[in-house]
Amino acid sequence: MNNNIFPLSMFDNIKAHPENYRLIERIPLTVNGVDTHFPIKLNEPVEGERVHTVVFLDTETTGMDFEKCKLIELGMVKATFSLDRKIILSVDKYYDEFEDPKEPIPKEIIEITHITDDMVQGHSFDDDMVANFLAGRPLIVAHNAGFDRPFFDKRFGMLNSLSWACSLKEINWSKLGFNGQKLEYLNSCLGYFYDAHRAYTDALALLWILYQKPEAFACLVD
């Protein structure tokens, strides 16, 4: 059976024994075309509260070693959050771009990301656009900053003094009731799925889990 097709033929079984099934939904922010409606309000602001900017960032690369490998995709999603209530208020804008590594993308990376040599050919990150996107010293959150940051700092040396947080290492997910830390697993526990291993979509998925679990986001703010 094609896993991308919802099993409509099973409705009778689901109605008869709903206790044997669970429904999982695509993360709303990752539905095609939703980003054309940014900014999107997630929580109502409160008059007089302190607000700040957070950028959820993810990368796709040609390998694991930042000294030898290169970035091929950078995805960033900018949001506004309340410093006082420690919750995400809105999804504001995004940046998503490929960069040609000037060398063949390894087969195993293509299999994971579905990013091909043809897709990145002729593309490059706009350094000024990336710098402008990160102006004002937002909090940068990555779901394994220990991996993403070295690649980012190597490529964008002029931006290597920004403030980063790691949602993988700096949140006690087990204390919040989760038995794992992977982004796909965390979202699936709350009934959501997405097309993983693409930088922009992964950044949206990270924002979504921290919106759904504000106590987790509060850990990073603290």
N, C-alpha and C positions, 0 to 999 in steps of 0.2 A: 504494500500500500504506500502511496506517496504521502510522506509525512507533512507535506505542505498543503494537503487538502483535508478540510474538516470532514470527519466521517458522518455525514448526514444520514447515512443508512442505519446508523446505530441509535437513532432517536428513540425507537420503541424500546430497545434494551435499557437506555438511560432512564426513560420514564418509569419502566418497570422496577429498576434497581438503582436508583440514584446514589445509593450509598456506596456503590462500586466504582463510581466515576468522579473525576475532578475536571473542572473546566479551567483552561489556562488561556489568557488573553494577551495579545500583542501589546507591548507597552505603548500607550496612546501617543507619546511623543515621538515614537519611531514609525508611525504610520505615514506612508508616502504623502507628501504635500502639507503635513502639519507645520513644518518649519516656515512655510510661507505666511503663516499667521502669527509669527513671533512679533512682538512680545506676547506671551501668554501668562495670565495671572493664575497662580496656584493657591495663594493665601491672601486674604485681605490685609493690607497694611494698617497699622495703627498710628494715628496722628501723634507726632512727636517722638516716635521710636527711632533709634539709631539703625541705619542701614549701611550695608557694605556690599561689595561685589565679590562673587566667587566665580572661578572659571574651572569647569570640569574638563580635564585634558586626557587624551589617549593618543598613542602612537602605534603605527605598524612599521616594522623594520625588516631588513633583509636577514636578520639573525639576532642572536642573544648578546653578542659581545659588542658593546658600544664603541670600543676602540677600533674594531675591524669592520663593523657593519654600519648600515646607513638607514636613515629614515626614508620611508616611501609614502607614508600618509600621516598627516597631522590633523586631528579633530579636536575642536575646542567649543564648548558651550558656555556662554556667559549668563549668569543669573544674579539676581539681587536677593539678599537675605537679611533678616532682622538680627542685629547683634544682641538685642534685648531678649527676644523670644527664641532665638537660635533655630529659626525655621526658614525655609526657602520661600520667598514671596513670588518670584516671577522668573520665567525663562525669557531672556531678552534677545539674544542674537547668537550666531554661530559662525565658525570658520572651519572649512573642510577642504583640504587640497592634497594633491599628490606631488611627489618630487621624484624625478628620474634619478636613480642612483648611478647611472652611467655604467652599469654592469648588469648582467642577467640576474633576475630575481630567482633565488633557489626554488627548486621544484616543491620542496616541503612547505615553503612559505606561501607559494601560490595555492597549494592544496588547503592550507588553513585559512588564508585571507581572501582567496579568489581574486587577488590583485595580480594582474599580468604585466608583462613588459610593455605591451601595447597601451595599456591603460595609463601608465606613468610617462610614456614617451613624450618629451617636449614640455612636461610640467615642471614647475619649480615653486617653492614657497616664496611668497612676497614678504621679504624681511620687514619692510615698513608697515605692511598691513598687520603682521603678527605683533610687532611692537606696539602699534596703535590699539590692537585688540586687548593687549595686556597693560595698557597705560593705567596709571592710578594705583598700582601695586595691589591688584586683587589677590585674594587667597586662591592658590592653585591646588586643586584636589585631583589626584590620580589614584587609580586602584592598583597600585604597586609603583609608587613613586621611585622606589629604588631601581626600577627598570627604566621607566619613562624619562626621569629627570636627567640621567647622564646622556642619553641620546639627545634630549632637547638642549641641554647646556652646551654640548659639543657643537651642535648645528647653529645655535643662536647664542654665541658667546657674549654678546652685549646684554643678554637678558638673564645671566646666570646668578643674579643676586635676588631673585624673586622669592616670595614666601610660599612654600609648598607644604601640603599635608598628604598623608597616605591613608586612604580609607581601608586598605588591606591590613596594615600593621598597627594603626593608631585607633582602631575601634575593636572592642572586645565583642566580636560577633557571637561567641558562645554564650556570653553573659546575657545577650539579647535574645537568646533562644534558638540560634542557628547552629547547625552541626558542621558547617563548612564556611569558607570565605570567598569562593569563586563568585564572580559577579553574576554569571548565569544561574548558579545555584541559589543565590540570595533572592534574585527576582522570581525564580520559579517557586520558591517557598511561599511567596505572596501571591502566586497565581498569574505571573507574567512571563512572557518570553520575548525574544528579539533575535535579530540576525547578528550573531556575535562575530568578533574578530575583524571588525571594520572600525576605524578610529572614531569617527563621528558618532556612529550608533552606540559604541561602547560608552562614549562620554555621556550620551543621553540616558543610557541604562544606569550609569552611576548616579546621575542626577536624580533619576526616578526612585531608586532604592533609598536614597537619603531624604527624598521628599516623603516617601511612604513611611520611613522610620526616622522621624525627626530626632529621637533620642540618640540615634547613631550620628546624625549630623552635628548634634550638640557636643558630642565627644571631640569632634575635630575643631569646633569653634573654641571649646575650652582649652 
